[in-house]
Amino acid sequence: MTAAHAFFDPAINDSHRSALRSIRRVVAETAEPTPPELALPQVARQLAEGSALVLTGAGVSTDSGIPDYRGPRGSLSRHRPMTFQEFSHDPAASHRYCARPFVGWRQMDDAPPNRTHFALVELERAGYLSGVVTQNVDGLHRAAGSGNLLHLHGDLDTVMCLDCGHREDRRIFGERLEAANPGYLASIAFDPSMVNPDGDVTLPQSAVDRFVMVGCVRCGSVRLKPDVVYFGEPVPAARKERAAAMLDHAASLLVVGSSLAVMSGYRFVLEARRQGKRVAVVNGGPGRADTRVDVLWRTPVAPAFDALLDELGL
């Protein structure tokens, strides 16, 4: 930890270090995948035997142009996300973070749902899925039309004030930032493919320095953050309770496009196994729970769902 990120409160330091460990966690191959010719009919049978809860991760959105975290070209290979402790207690870090998503968020906002998002909608409407819990913050499941949907880690459509709790629509907030930073966006050249899953994009320090932050419309605080769960920040209790209820009412669990490297996702598998429910994973790379699941379908996500729709006659 650098001096800039050494905090006076030992508890904050501990939380920051724990968040860094989560970010750095390496997920390696630990299990032999299910043969593809068996994985497809087994997942189809699981869905046909009762509505499944789907837990999705960043791998669902890569076909929309949004990178994942831990894939071969994932954003963690070039970028470390900010921890909640840094954002909350390091003004320079929070200013940098506010500047970077001001640019990168627009790329996220323009990203369209892809065929996996729409396939999940079809499956839900046909009764094969009881709902979707997503770890993604891009809003693409909502845009595609998922019905029973929970954004476990929040989404980028809302900005909240850490001091007074006021919430503001991200577009209105963006308009206020544009008014305070005339010509700023046009002056920035960046590669859209370098936008990270949280809307962050690397900017030169000179661009960060000339960025003007606006304050909360209620209390004036500049401690405004997207209503998303950062590394080192707990998932809100009400959200965890709803997620638990969704799993309780599902016949099984289907994990899609997630390595489950963070505990908030991994615990779904642990709880499903505790309840004696079947668990299947559809993912292009290794995952933390691979040794604990019934079906491990190692495959690109989009073609897998094309095949699954065909298998189920949809």
Backbone bond lengths (Angstrom), bond angles and torsions (degrees), N, CA, C in turn:
res aa  C-N    CA-C-N  psi(-1)  N-CA   C-N-CA  omega(-1)  CA-C   N-CA-C  phi
1 M - - - 1.460 - - 1.529 109.12 -
2 T 1.326 116.11 131.50 1.447 119.19 179.13 1.510 110.38 -76.20
3 A 1.335 114.58 165.17 1.467 118.29 179.79 1.514 111.14 -59.83
4 A 1.350 116.07 -34.69 1.465 120.07 -179.23 1.521 111.33 -64.72
5 H 1.351 116.43 -23.16 1.445 119.58 -177.94 1.517 112.11 -114.72
6 A 1.325 116.87 23.77 1.460 121.60 171.36 1.518 107.21 -99.58
7 F 1.326 116.60 113.58 1.457 120.94 -173.61 1.517 110.48 -97.61
8 F 1.330 116.03 156.64 1.456 120.98 -176.39 1.528 111.73 -69.45
9 D 1.312 117.09 -34.22 1.457 121.12 -176.79 1.525 109.46 -83.09
10 P 1.342 118.31 119.75 1.474 120.26 -179.58 1.524 112.99 -57.70
11 A 1.341 117.70 -35.30 1.463 120.46 -180.00 1.522 111.07 -64.66
12 I 1.347 116.03 -38.26 1.466 120.01 177.94 1.519 109.94 -66.27
13 N 1.338 116.42 -42.74 1.463 120.35 176.77 1.525 111.01 -58.82
14 D 1.331 116.97 -44.37 1.456 120.44 -179.17 1.526 110.91 -62.71
15 S 1.338 116.30 -42.88 1.463 120.15 179.93 1.529 111.09 -65.07
16 H 1.322 115.65 -39.62 1.469 120.62 178.23 1.526 110.32 -63.27
17 R 1.310 117.08 -45.37 1.465 120.21 179.71 1.526 111.17 -64.31
18 S 1.321 117.13 -38.18 1.455 120.68 177.71 1.523 110.72 -63.85
19 A 1.342 116.13 -40.80 1.469 120.21 177.78 1.521 111.18 -62.97
20 L 1.330 116.95 -40.85 1.466 120.31 178.92 1.525 110.82 -64.04
21 R 1.330 117.34 -37.45 1.468 119.57 177.11 1.520 110.91 -63.51
22 S 1.318 116.67 -39.09 1.459 120.63 178.53 1.525 110.59 -65.03
23 I 1.323 116.30 -41.99 1.461 120.08 179.59 1.522 110.72 -63.17
24 R 1.325 116.26 -40.62 1.464 120.86 -175.10 1.524 113.85 -81.92
25 R 1.326 117.49 -6.02 1.459 119.63 -174.53 1.529 111.11 -57.10
26 V 1.313 115.95 127.38 1.460 122.08 178.56 1.518 108.52 -97.93
27 V 1.308 115.81 127.20 1.461 121.24 179.18 1.521 108.06 -104.24
28 A 1.319 116.63 115.70 1.462 121.89 -176.79 1.528 110.47 -110.81
29 E 1.323 115.69 165.46 1.458 120.56 176.51 1.534 109.51 -66.28
30 T 1.331 115.14 126.83 1.464 120.07 -179.32 1.524 112.33 -128.76
31 A 1.333 117.22 -6.52 1.466 120.07 -175.24 1.526 109.84 -144.18
32 E 1.305 115.10 153.93 1.467 121.26 176.51 1.528 108.66 -81.39
33 P 1.340 117.90 121.37 1.470 118.81 179.99 1.527 112.20 -61.94
34 T 1.320 115.79 153.33 1.456 121.82 173.37 1.521 109.03 -65.85
35 P 1.322 119.77 134.05 1.474 120.26 176.70 1.525 110.32 -52.47
36 P 1.324 118.09 135.06 1.472 120.51 -175.18 1.521 113.74 -55.22
37 E 1.340 116.83 -36.83 1.462 119.25 -178.57 1.523 112.23 -68.24
38 L 1.341 116.70 -16.93 1.459 120.91 175.24 1.526 111.69 -98.56
39 A 1.327 116.12 -32.42 1.468 120.05 -175.35 1.523 111.69 -62.85
40 L 1.326 117.09 -45.56 1.465 120.00 -177.90 1.524 112.16 -58.47
41 P 1.334 120.18 -54.76 1.479 117.81 -179.45 1.522 113.35 -65.77
42 Q 1.329 117.72 -29.18 1.462 119.04 179.33 1.525 111.44 -69.80
43 V 1.335 117.50 -40.87 1.474 120.02 177.07 1.526 109.61 -66.74
44 A 1.334 116.90 -42.05 1.468 119.80 178.40 1.526 110.61 -60.35
45 R 1.329 116.86 -41.89 1.470 120.55 179.09 1.526 110.81 -64.79
46 Q 1.324 116.47 -39.75 1.470 119.82 178.75 1.522 110.77 -59.34
47 L 1.328 116.73 -43.40 1.467 119.84 -179.74 1.523 110.97 -70.11
48 A 1.325 117.14 -36.34 1.459 120.12 -178.15 1.524 112.22 -69.67
49 E 1.334 116.52 -24.08 1.461 120.06 -177.90 1.523 113.30 -83.69
50 G 1.327 117.72 -5.56 1.468 120.99 177.76 1.508 111.01 160.12
51 S 1.314 116.36 147.65 1.461 120.74 -175.08 1.526 111.27 -59.86
52 A 1.324 115.71 129.19 1.463 122.06 -177.68 1.525 110.55 -100.27
53 L 1.311 115.41 149.72 1.451 120.85 167.87 1.523 107.58 -87.18
54 V 1.329 116.47 132.73 1.461 121.19 177.68 1.524 108.79 -103.71
55 L 1.326 115.05 132.40 1.459 121.97 173.25 1.522 106.95 -112.99
56 T 1.325 118.01 118.02 1.458 120.76 -176.41 1.527 111.93 -110.47
57 G 1.334 114.06 154.82 1.455 121.95 177.32 1.513 110.72 -131.18
58 A 1.319 115.68 -168.84 1.458 121.36 -171.73 1.518 113.58 -61.20
59 G 1.357 117.63 -25.52 1.449 120.14 179.68 1.506 114.09 -62.97
60 V 1.319 118.14 -17.99 1.464 121.59 176.38 1.530 111.04 -72.63
61 S 1.322 117.67 -27.87 1.462 121.58 -173.20 1.521 114.23 -100.81
62 T 1.323 118.57 -1.00 1.471 118.75 -177.89 1.519 111.69 -63.83
63 D 1.336 118.28 -32.15 1.466 120.22 178.35 1.527 112.41 -73.20
64 S 1.328 116.93 -6.87 1.466 121.09 173.05 1.529 111.54 -95.07
65 G 1.326 116.17 4.81 1.463 120.56 178.89 1.510 114.35 90.93
66 I 1.340 117.60 9.85 1.459 121.84 179.48 1.526 108.05 -104.25
67 P 1.321 118.86 122.09 1.468 119.78 -175.63 1.526 111.99 -70.69
68 D 1.326 115.40 157.07 1.448 119.02 171.62 1.527 108.95 -88.97
69 Y 1.327 116.27 -178.42 1.464 120.25 -179.65 1.522 112.22 -88.30
70 R 1.354 115.70 -50.09 1.461 119.10 -167.06 1.523 114.39 -112.54
71 G 1.325 119.38 9.42 1.453 121.14 176.90 1.515 110.90 -72.50
72 P 1.353 117.44 178.03 1.468 121.15 -177.83 1.525 113.48 -56.39
73 R 1.340 115.93 -32.69 1.473 119.87 177.40 1.530 110.36 -114.23
74 G 1.322 115.77 26.34 1.453 120.94 -176.15 1.516 113.53 -65.50
75 S 1.317 115.27 158.60 1.464 120.61 -174.01 1.526 112.85 -67.19
76 L 1.337 117.87 -22.77 1.467 118.87 -179.16 1.522 111.97 -67.73
77 S 1.321 117.67 -16.13 1.462 119.92 177.62 1.524 111.85 -72.43
78 R 1.337 117.36 -14.95 1.462 120.02 -178.08 1.524 113.16 -132.19
79 H 1.317 117.86 -4.22 1.464 120.29 -167.49 1.515 109.72 -153.20
80 R 1.340 117.15 132.75 1.464 120.95 171.83 1.513 109.26 -103.60
81 P 1.329 118.35 121.64 1.462 119.62 178.11 1.526 111.41 -60.96
82 M 1.306 115.20 153.36 1.458 120.58 176.82 1.522 109.84 -75.79
83 T 1.309 117.08 141.48 1.459 120.61 174.66 1.523 109.90 -84.12
84 F 1.306 114.94 159.98 1.467 120.23 177.45 1.522 110.71 -62.07
85 Q 1.320 116.54 -34.87 1.468 120.38 -179.01 1.524 111.19 -66.36
86 E 1.332 116.38 -39.91 1.465 119.33 176.91 1.525 110.71 -64.35
87 F 1.330 116.09 -46.36 1.460 119.17 -178.14 1.528 111.09 -61.73
88 S 1.321 115.90 -40.34 1.465 120.20 -174.04 1.520 113.60 -77.71
89 H 1.345 118.05 -27.91 1.467 120.09 -168.82 1.534 114.34 -124.88
90 D 1.324 117.86 0.21 1.460 121.05 179.24 1.526 108.33 -124.16
91 P 1.346 118.82 96.50 1.467 121.22 -175.89 1.522 113.66 -55.96
92 A 1.326 117.58 -37.87 1.469 119.75 179.69 1.525 110.50 -65.36
93 A 1.315 116.80 -39.96 1.466 120.76 179.48 1.524 110.70 -67.32
94 S 1.327 117.23 -42.76 1.460 119.23 -179.31 1.530 111.10 -67.45
95 H 1.330 118.14 -35.60 1.463 120.68 176.86 1.532 109.91 -64.03
96 R 1.325 115.75 -42.56 1.466 119.97 178.50 1.519 110.20 -61.63
97 Y 1.325 116.05 -42.60 1.453 119.11 -178.46 1.536 111.16 -66.23
98 C 1.314 117.83 -38.46 1.461 120.18 -179.55 1.523 111.68 -66.89
99 A 1.320 117.45 -33.64 1.465 120.71 178.64 1.517 111.16 -69.02
100 R 1.317 116.65 -43.60 1.462 120.43 -171.91 1.536 113.00 -68.96
101 P 1.327 120.80 -45.68 1.463 119.19 175.93 1.537 113.48 -69.72
102 F 1.340 117.97 -21.81 1.460 119.78 174.35 1.526 109.48 -55.85
103 V 1.333 116.33 -34.71 1.464 121.40 177.52 1.525 110.60 -86.80
104 G 1.328 117.32 -49.10 1.454 120.77 -171.98 1.510 114.86 -74.18
105 W 1.324 117.74 -26.88 1.465 120.29 -176.32 1.524 111.71 -60.51
106 R 1.306 118.76 -33.45 1.460 121.12 -178.78 1.520 112.08 -63.30
107 Q 1.326 115.73 -36.07 1.454 119.15 176.30 1.527 110.44 -64.93
108 M 1.328 116.35 -40.71 1.460 120.63 177.49 1.533 110.08 -64.59
109 D 1.324 116.44 -41.93 1.453 121.53 -176.15 1.525 111.34 -65.17
110 D 1.334 116.58 -28.95 1.462 120.72 -178.97 1.531 112.74 -86.75
111 A 1.320 118.00 -10.21 1.458 120.60 -177.16 1.529 109.98 -68.79
112 P 1.339 117.65 132.55 1.474 120.61 179.64 1.517 111.73 -91.26
113 P 1.328 117.68 154.76 1.465 119.00 170.78 1.535 109.51 -59.99
114 N 1.310 116.65 151.77 1.457 120.19 178.04 1.523 110.72 -111.29
115 R 1.334 116.40 -175.10 1.463 119.12 -171.11 1.531 112.79 -67.61
116 T 1.335 117.94 -22.93 1.463 118.62 175.41 1.521 110.76 -69.35
117 H 1.336 116.98 -42.66 1.468 119.62 176.60 1.525 110.61 -57.68
118 F 1.346 116.23 -44.86 1.464 119.42 -177.95 1.531 111.37 -70.80
119 A 1.338 117.48 -32.96 1.458 119.93 176.77 1.523 110.86 -63.12
120 L 1.329 116.66 -40.22 1.465 120.17 178.11 1.524 111.22 -64.02
121 V 1.324 116.71 -35.75 1.470 119.98 175.79 1.525 110.33 -63.63
122 E 1.342 116.78 -45.10 1.468 120.53 178.24 1.521 111.27 -59.16
123 L 1.315 116.42 -44.60 1.461 120.48 -179.16 1.526 111.56 -64.25
124 E 1.340 116.21 -39.37 1.466 119.35 178.58 1.522 110.61 -65.56
125 R 1.326 117.18 -44.99 1.462 120.51 -178.14 1.526 111.85 -66.90
126 A 1.333 116.86 -26.61 1.462 120.70 178.17 1.521 112.28 -84.19
127 G 1.324 117.24 -2.97 1.455 121.09 176.56 1.507 115.84 90.81
128 Y 1.340 117.03 6.07 1.458 119.94 -179.50 1.528 112.60 -83.21
129 L 1.316 117.24 -19.32 1.460 121.85 179.75 1.517 109.23 -122.15
130 S 1.328 115.53 137.96 1.460 119.83 176.87 1.526 111.86 -88.43
131 G 1.312 117.17 -17.70 1.463 120.87 -179.65 1.510 110.84 168.71
132 V 1.321 114.62 174.50 1.465 122.48 -179.72 1.520 108.89 -128.73
133 V 1.320 115.46 126.38 1.464 121.51 168.07 1.526 105.80 -108.57
134 T 1.318 117.28 122.29 1.457 119.52 -179.09 1.518 111.19 -114.87
135 Q 1.336 114.65 139.82 1.462 120.68 172.74 1.525 110.63 -86.84
136 N 1.337 117.29 -6.25 1.466 121.43 -177.25 1.527 110.68 -81.03
137 V 1.306 115.10 153.86 1.464 120.95 -178.99 1.528 111.73 -114.54
138 D 1.351 116.94 12.76 1.461 121.02 -172.73 1.522 114.14 -86.64
139 G 1.329 118.89 -9.59 1.467 121.34 177.61 1.517 114.61 74.28
140 L 1.331 119.65 10.60 1.460 120.95 -172.89 1.525 112.72 -76.28
141 H 1.317 118.61 -28.91 1.474 119.03 174.28 1.521 110.17 -64.11
142 R 1.303 117.28 -42.20 1.461 121.42 178.12 1.524 110.31 -63.15
143 A 1.328 116.28 -44.48 1.464 120.44 -179.82 1.526 111.66 -62.97
144 A 1.338 116.84 -33.45 1.459 120.30 179.96 1.525 112.41 -75.08
145 G 1.339 116.87 -23.30 1.457 120.26 177.34 1.510 116.13 112.50
146 S 1.342 118.57 15.99 1.467 119.59 175.97 1.522 109.95 -58.68
147 G 1.333 116.43 139.15 1.453 120.53 -175.13 1.511 113.58 -90.22
148 N 1.311 117.26 -71.22 1.468 121.98 -179.81 1.528 107.49 -83.57
149 L 1.316 116.48 89.89 1.469 122.91 -168.55 1.520 110.36 -126.57
150 L 1.327 115.72 135.04 1.463 121.47 174.72 1.521 109.10 -127.80
151 H 1.336 116.10 124.47 1.460 121.22 173.37 1.526 107.71 -87.94
152 L 1.324 115.77 95.39 1.465 120.71 -174.43 1.520 112.27 -57.57
153 H 1.314 116.90 -41.03 1.461 122.11 -178.05 1.524 112.61 -102.45
154 G 1.325 117.96 18.87 1.454 121.40 -179.57 1.516 111.35 79.66
155 D 1.335 116.50 -171.38 1.455 119.76 175.70 1.514 109.52 -147.73
156 L 1.318 114.57 168.43 1.463 120.84 -171.57 1.522 113.71 -82.99
157 D 1.318 118.16 1.69 1.462 120.33 -175.41 1.524 113.75 -77.52
158 T 1.330 117.23 -11.88 1.455 120.58 -176.44 1.526 110.23 -128.94
159 V 1.325 115.67 141.86 1.465 122.45 174.95 1.521 107.49 -113.11
160 M 1.335 116.76 138.78 1.452 119.56 -178.95 1.524 110.82 -126.52
161 C 1.311 115.45 151.60 1.452 122.01 178.25 1.530 108.90 -93.09
162 L 1.315 116.45 126.28 1.462 120.24 -179.26 1.522 112.36 -73.56
163 D 1.325 117.90 -15.52 1.465 120.08 -177.55 1.525 113.43 -94.08
164 C 1.340 117.62 -43.86 1.468 118.31 -177.59 1.526 113.04 -114.48
165 G 1.337 118.18 -8.32 1.450 120.92 177.27 1.510 115.36 84.84
166 H 1.338 117.96 0.90 1.462 120.09 -179.74 1.522 110.60 -62.57
167 R 1.334 116.53 141.01 1.454 122.31 180.00 1.520 109.68 -115.57
168 E 1.315 115.90 142.14 1.463 121.07 -175.57 1.528 109.52 -138.28
169 D 1.318 116.46 140.42 1.454 120.92 176.10 1.529 110.32 -59.96
170 R 1.324 116.34 134.99 1.470 120.30 -174.95 1.533 112.03 -60.88
171 R 1.299 117.39 -34.05 1.469 119.06 -179.12 1.524 111.37 -68.97
172 I 1.319 116.41 -40.00 1.474 119.21 177.63 1.525 109.86 -66.08
173 F 1.327 115.99 -42.28 1.461 120.72 175.61 1.529 110.08 -59.00
174 G 1.324 116.73 -43.43 1.464 120.09 178.64 1.522 112.69 -62.13
175 E 1.319 116.84 -37.03 1.469 120.13 177.41 1.526 110.65 -64.62
176 R 1.329 116.88 -38.73 1.469 119.57 177.95 1.528 110.60 -66.23
177 L 1.344 116.29 -38.81 1.458 119.09 177.75 1.527 111.69 -66.13
178 E 1.321 116.88 -40.06 1.473 119.32 178.53 1.523 110.70 -62.93
179 A 1.330 116.72 -39.79 1.464 119.62 178.98 1.524 111.66 -64.41
180 A 1.341 116.86 -33.18 1.468 120.84 179.99 1.524 112.39 -83.04
181 N 1.341 116.21 -13.40 1.473 120.83 -176.91 1.527 110.37 -131.72
182 P 1.350 118.05 62.23 1.465 119.42 -177.72 1.534 111.65 -61.05
183 G 1.326 115.46 132.56 1.456 120.96 177.92 1.516 114.82 79.26
184 Y 1.322 117.72 -3.49 1.467 120.55 -174.27 1.530 111.68 -64.76
185 L 1.320 116.68 -49.56 1.456 119.61 -176.64 1.521 111.87 -61.77
186 A 1.332 116.34 -40.77 1.467 120.00 -179.85 1.519 112.05 -66.20
187 S 1.318 116.95 -22.26 1.466 120.20 -177.51 1.523 113.18 -85.62
188 I 1.343 117.01 -7.56 1.449 121.09 -175.47 1.523 110.17 -100.22
189 A 1.300 116.91 125.16 1.466 122.19 173.42 1.520 107.69 -106.36
190 F 1.317 116.97 124.49 1.456 119.50 179.85 1.520 109.19 -149.47
191 D 1.319 115.28 159.13 1.455 122.31 179.15 1.523 108.65 -89.49
192 P 1.341 119.29 115.33 1.467 120.11 -177.92 1.524 113.56 -56.19
193 S 1.339 117.88 -26.87 1.456 120.19 -179.68 1.519 112.13 -70.65
194 M 1.335 117.65 -10.22 1.451 121.54 -178.32 1.525 112.62 -94.13
195 V 1.335 117.30 3.70 1.460 120.17 176.77 1.525 108.64 -70.66
196 N 1.316 117.37 134.28 1.451 122.65 -176.35 1.527 111.20 -87.96
197 P 1.337 118.90 165.44 1.466 121.05 -174.70 1.523 114.68 -60.23
198 D 1.340 118.12 -19.10 1.462 120.76 178.12 1.528 112.28 -97.43
199 G 1.352 117.61 9.64 1.456 121.23 179.56 1.505 114.19 87.33
200 D 1.334 117.29 -1.25 1.460 122.27 179.98 1.529 109.74 -77.55
201 V 1.313 116.40 147.77 1.459 121.65 175.57 1.518 108.16 -143.89
202 T 1.322 117.27 140.86 1.454 120.65 -177.80 1.522 110.76 -68.56
203 L 1.333 115.68 132.80 1.464 122.26 176.38 1.523 109.19 -126.60
204 P 1.332 117.64 150.10 1.466 118.79 173.80 1.520 110.25 -65.23
205 Q 1.319 116.15 151.09 1.459 120.26 -177.70 1.520 111.68 -58.53
206 S 1.338 117.23 -32.18 1.469 119.85 179.48 1.527 111.23 -62.41
207 A 1.346 116.71 -36.07 1.463 120.03 178.03 1.524 110.58 -71.70
208 V 1.324 116.66 -37.40 1.462 120.33 177.32 1.525 110.04 -63.91
209 D 1.317 117.21 -41.31 1.463 121.48 -176.01 1.530 112.13 -63.90
210 R 1.324 117.65 -33.86 1.474 118.67 -176.99 1.533 112.85 -93.04
211 F 1.318 116.90 2.67 1.450 120.73 176.14 1.525 109.81 -74.67
212 V 1.328 117.03 134.86 1.472 123.04 -179.95 1.521 108.39 -107.02
213 M 1.313 116.52 118.27 1.461 121.32 178.85 1.519 109.75 -85.81
214 V 1.324 116.70 143.83 1.457 121.42 175.30 1.523 109.00 -100.87
215 G 1.329 116.12 162.54 1.456 120.79 -177.42 1.510 113.04 -100.16
216 C 1.308 115.60 168.76 1.460 122.71 175.82 1.529 109.44 -59.91
217 V 1.322 117.11 136.68 1.461 120.07 -178.61 1.520 111.50 -70.01
218 R 1.317 117.49 -18.18 1.463 119.62 179.84 1.521 112.06 -92.66
219 C 1.358 117.65 -48.65 1.466 119.29 -172.33 1.528 114.20 -118.52
220 G 1.324 117.49 -8.19 1.456 120.70 177.67 1.514 115.28 86.59
221 S 1.327 118.93 -5.64 1.453 121.54 -179.38 1.523 111.08 -64.63
222 V 1.332 116.08 143.76 1.462 119.95 175.34 1.533 111.02 -94.06
223 R 1.314 117.02 5.74 1.468 120.21 178.49 1.535 108.83 -84.41
224 L 1.320 113.99 69.90 1.458 122.10 -179.63 1.524 108.51 -110.13
225 K 1.305 116.68 132.59 1.461 120.25 -179.94 1.521 110.04 -137.16
226 P 1.326 117.48 152.60 1.464 118.89 172.23 1.523 109.17 -57.76
227 D 1.307 115.90 147.78 1.461 119.82 -178.77 1.523 109.24 -79.14
228 V 1.332 115.21 62.40 1.458 122.16 177.14 1.526 108.53 -126.57
229 V 1.320 115.24 153.01 1.459 121.15 -179.11 1.521 108.77 -83.53
230 Y 1.329 116.29 117.65 1.459 121.24 177.65 1.524 110.04 -82.23
231 F 1.320 116.31 162.43 1.455 119.63 168.48 1.536 107.96 -57.53
232 G 1.319 116.66 132.57 1.457 120.93 -178.00 1.512 113.75 89.56
233 E 1.325 117.72 2.67 1.466 122.20 179.80 1.524 108.69 -116.56
234 P 1.323 119.12 134.92 1.466 120.02 -179.00 1.524 112.15 -74.98
235 V 1.311 115.68 149.34 1.458 120.65 171.10 1.532 107.73 -67.55
236 P 1.338 118.72 133.15 1.467 120.26 -179.92 1.529 112.01 -54.32
237 A 1.325 115.58 142.66 1.460 121.17 -174.01 1.523 112.53 -58.31
238 A 1.326 117.59 -41.82 1.470 119.87 -178.64 1.521 110.97 -63.33
239 R 1.310 116.38 -36.11 1.469 120.68 178.95 1.533 110.27 -68.19
240 K 1.323 116.26 -41.93 1.471 119.53 178.53 1.526 110.59 -63.58
241 E 1.325 116.66 -38.70 1.458 120.06 -179.81 1.521 111.05 -65.47
242 R 1.329 116.57 -41.47 1.469 119.10 178.88 1.524 110.46 -66.66
243 A 1.325 117.35 -40.56 1.461 120.90 178.90 1.525 110.22 -61.45
244 A 1.330 116.72 -42.97 1.462 120.49 179.40 1.522 110.67 -62.58
245 A 1.331 116.62 -40.48 1.465 120.34 179.47 1.527 110.75 -65.41
246 M 1.339 116.81 -38.77 1.462 120.22 178.35 1.524 110.98 -63.08
247 L 1.321 117.05 -39.87 1.458 119.83 177.86 1.527 110.92 -68.96
248 D 1.319 116.73 -40.19 1.470 120.40 179.49 1.534 111.53 -57.63
249 H 1.337 116.17 -37.07 1.464 120.38 -174.73 1.525 112.95 -89.43
250 A 1.318 117.84 -2.76 1.458 121.28 179.98 1.515 110.80 -91.76
251 A 1.333 116.09 153.19 1.459 120.25 178.54 1.523 111.70 -80.11
252 S 1.333 116.83 -26.65 1.461 120.93 -178.00 1.525 108.18 -160.55
253 L 1.332 115.20 179.53 1.463 121.37 -179.30 1.522 109.45 -125.23
254 L 1.343 115.38 134.19 1.457 122.22 175.69 1.522 107.79 -123.09
255 V 1.332 116.43 116.57 1.459 122.32 179.69 1.526 107.83 -97.88
256 V 1.343 116.45 130.12 1.461 120.36 -174.97 1.524 110.25 -130.81
257 G 1.326 116.60 122.90 1.463 121.18 172.05 1.508 114.38 66.96
258 S 1.326 117.83 34.06 1.464 120.52 -179.39 1.516 110.65 -138.29
259 S 1.333 115.59 137.03 1.462 120.38 173.19 1.530 111.63 -82.77
260 L 1.335 116.99 -10.61 1.464 122.37 -178.92 1.524 111.99 57.18
261 A 1.328 116.06 32.43 1.462 120.32 -176.53 1.519 112.07 -68.67
262 V 1.333 117.84 -27.72 1.458 119.92 179.79 1.527 109.53 -97.93
263 M 1.313 115.72 149.54 1.460 121.12 -171.80 1.517 112.80 -63.78
264 S 1.327 118.13 -31.70 1.462 120.20 -177.17 1.521 111.58 -61.45
265 G 1.337 117.71 -27.81 1.451 120.56 175.45 1.516 112.05 -92.05
266 Y 1.310 116.78 -42.18 1.466 122.69 -177.33 1.521 111.70 -58.75
267 R 1.339 116.62 -35.17 1.466 117.99 -176.59 1.526 112.08 -65.40
268 F 1.321 119.62 -20.99 1.469 120.55 176.12 1.525 110.19 -61.39
269 V 1.334 116.08 -43.42 1.458 119.59 179.12 1.527 110.52 -65.86
270 L 1.324 116.47 -43.75 1.467 119.86 179.79 1.527 111.05 -59.47
271 E 1.337 116.81 -42.79 1.461 120.18 -178.25 1.528 110.77 -72.19
272 A 1.326 117.58 -39.29 1.469 119.68 178.05 1.522 110.81 -61.56
273 R 1.333 116.19 -41.09 1.463 118.86 178.05 1.527 110.94 -66.43
274 R 1.340 116.25 -38.14 1.467 119.24 178.29 1.526 110.47 -61.09
275 Q 1.345 116.20 -35.36 1.460 120.85 -179.94 1.528 112.57 -82.51
276 G 1.330 117.26 -0.98 1.454 120.22 179.50 1.513 114.14 76.66
277 K 1.320 117.59 22.84 1.459 121.15 -178.06 1.525 111.23 -95.23
278 R 1.328 115.35 147.54 1.459 120.23 177.03 1.518 110.29 -68.04
279 V 1.322 115.74 146.12 1.455 122.33 178.79 1.525 108.60 -131.91
280 A 1.306 116.71 129.16 1.461 122.27 174.43 1.511 108.87 -123.47
281 V 1.330 116.36 146.40 1.459 122.61 177.74 1.524 108.42 -121.59
282 V 1.327 115.81 131.01 1.465 122.87 172.55 1.514 106.16 -118.86
283 N 1.326 116.69 108.50 1.456 119.36 -173.71 1.525 110.10 -158.36
284 G 1.316 115.63 150.31 1.448 120.29 -177.81 1.507 115.37 -83.19
285 G 1.328 117.86 -11.43 1.454 121.48 -178.18 1.511 111.24 -139.51
286 P 1.327 117.23 179.66 1.469 120.84 -177.55 1.521 112.47 -67.45
287 G 1.323 115.35 157.51 1.449 120.90 -179.38 1.517 111.63 -137.52
288 R 1.310 114.40 160.12 1.458 121.06 -176.50 1.524 112.64 -66.66
289 A 1.333 116.87 -26.99 1.465 120.48 -174.59 1.524 112.70 -103.70
290 D 1.322 118.30 13.02 1.470 120.50 -171.33 1.517 113.73 -58.35
291 T 1.324 117.96 -30.94 1.464 119.84 -179.45 1.528 112.56 -79.64
292 R 1.327 117.60 -5.52 1.464 121.39 -173.17 1.534 113.26 -108.62
293 V 1.338 117.91 0.20 1.458 119.37 -171.39 1.524 111.18 -105.85
294 D 1.336 115.20 162.91 1.466 121.10 -179.36 1.522 111.98 -83.61
295 V 1.324 116.59 -37.64 1.460 121.42 179.55 1.516 108.31 -129.71
296 L 1.328 116.09 127.42 1.453 121.55 178.96 1.523 107.35 -120.36
297 W 1.327 115.67 94.75 1.466 121.93 -175.97 1.522 107.91 -95.49
298 R 1.330 115.65 100.83 1.456 120.90 -178.98 1.528 108.15 -87.87
299 T 1.332 116.08 103.16 1.454 121.26 -171.50 1.521 110.19 -162.09
300 P 1.336 118.42 152.75 1.456 119.29 166.71 1.528 109.40 -57.10
301 V 1.300 116.80 140.67 1.459 120.21 -170.07 1.523 112.80 -69.00
302 A 1.316 118.30 -47.74 1.468 120.53 -172.62 1.530 113.08 -60.71
303 P 1.341 120.13 -51.10 1.470 118.03 178.64 1.520 113.25 -64.21
304 A 1.333 117.16 -28.35 1.467 119.50 176.73 1.518 110.53 -62.54
305 F 1.321 117.26 -40.24 1.462 119.49 -178.73 1.517 111.61 -77.23
306 D 1.320 118.02 -29.12 1.471 119.08 170.64 1.526 109.34 -59.05
307 A 1.345 116.17 -47.40 1.466 120.74 -179.71 1.519 112.12 -65.78
308 L 1.348 116.70 -36.06 1.464 120.24 -179.11 1.527 111.02 -67.99
309 L 1.313 117.53 -39.93 1.471 120.13 176.26 1.520 110.25 -61.57
310 D 1.317 116.41 -42.87 1.478 119.34 178.40 1.520 110.63 -63.27
311 E 1.332 116.61 -44.00 1.458 121.11 -178.45 1.538 111.62 -59.84
312 L 1.330 116.17 -33.88 1.463 121.75 -178.68 1.528 112.68 -92.89
313 G 1.321 116.11 0.75 1.470 119.89 176.84 1.504 114.41 74.30
314 L 1.318 117.21 29.00 1.471 121.16 -179.82 1.530 111.12 -101.96
